[in-house]
Amino acid sequence: MARLSDLIISNPDVTSFPELEKLVSHLGESGEMHMEFDVKPDYRDTPRKWAWLLEAAFTRGLKYD
C-alpha cells in the first residue's frame, strides 16, 4: 500500500498540488492497488477537497500530460 506521506517525502521537487496530483495519477497507472491519504498536502494551492481530487487521480490513472 502506498502512503501519500511517503510519496511527498520521496519527491521533494514537487512543490504544488497539481504536480502532486499528476504524481498520484502516475502511481495509479503503474498498477498500485491501494493508497492511503494519511496527511494533508502542505502546499499553498491545496484545495479543500484535496482527498477527493487525489483519490480520483489515483483511480483514473494518468489521463493527461
Residue, then its C-alpha position, 0 to 999 in steps of 0.5 A: m500500500a502506498r502512503l501519500s506521506d511517503l510519496i511527498i517525502s520521496n519527491p521533494d521537487v514537487t512543490s504544488f498540488p497539481e504536480l502532486e496530483k499528476l504524481v498520484s495519477h502516475l502511481g495509479e497507472s503503474g498498477e498500485m492497488h491501494m493508497e492511503f491519504d494519511v496527511k494533508p498536502d502542505y502546499r499553498d494551492t491545496p484545495r479543500k477537497w484535496a482527498w477527493l481530487l487525489e483519490a480520483a487521480f489515483t483511480r483514473g490513472l494518468k489521463y493527461d500530460 
